[in-house]
Amino acid sequence: MQTWIALFRGLNVGGHNVLPMSQLRADMEAIGLKEVRTYIQSGNVVFASPSQRAALLANKITRQIQNCATSKSGGWGWRLDRGG
């Protein structure tokens, strides 16, 4: 399993684009990511995946977050990096 880090920007800032971390973890687990952990209310997520393809993971995560009603207002972004 490869460890990955998703760094979200614009979530839970000033009461806009609110996405509870428990919901973010559940959304990530729903698309098959493992060992999902969030860091405080930052929106940063560490997870494991057997996938070695960043583009595939990025597409899956983007679709999942866009389907979340609390994030449809826009104003958020993110990047994906390999951990360790």
N, C-alpha and C positions, 0 to 999 in steps of 0.2 A: 504494500500500500504506500502510495506517495502522500506526504503531508502537503497541504495547500493552505494558503492564506488569502482570504477575500477581504479587501480593504474598501469598505463602503464610505462614500462621502455624501453628506447632505441628508442622512437619516437622523431623526431625533434631534434636530438642531432648532432651538428656539420654538419648540412646539409644532414645527412643520414637518411633514413627511414622517409622522410618527409610526414606527414599526416596533412593537415590543420584541425584546430579544428572545423571549420564549417562542413567539410566533416565527421569528427569523430562523431559530434553530429547527423548529418543526417543519418549516418550508424547505430547509436544506436537507433534512432527513427524508422528506417526502420524495425527493428526486434521487435518493439512493446514496447520499453522502454519509460517511461514517465518522464516529468520534467527533461530532460537531460541538464546538465550544465557541461562545461569544465572549467578548471582552467588554465589561461594564455596559454602558448604553451607547457605545461608540458605533456599533454596527460592524465591527471587525469580527471576522469569523475564521477560525482555524478548523480544518476538517481533513479527513483522510479519504482517498479515493483510489481505486485501482487504475483509473485512467491516467495516462501520461500525456494526454492531449489537452492543453490549456484552452484551445478554441472550442472544443466540445464541451468542456465544463463551463466555460464562459457563456455559451449559448443556453445551456440548461439552466444555469443560475439566473440569467437575465430573464428568460421566459417565466420562470417561477416567481420572481420578484414582481415582474410586470403584471402578473395575474393576481397579485395581492391587492385588495381594494384600498388599503391604506397608502399605497405608494403610487397610485395612478395619477396623482397630481404632478408628478415629475419633480425636477429639481434635485435629483440624486444621481450619483454615478458610482463607479467602483472599479477596482483593478484586481487582478488575480496574480499571485506569485507562488512559486514553489517554496515550501518551507525547508529548513534544514538542509 
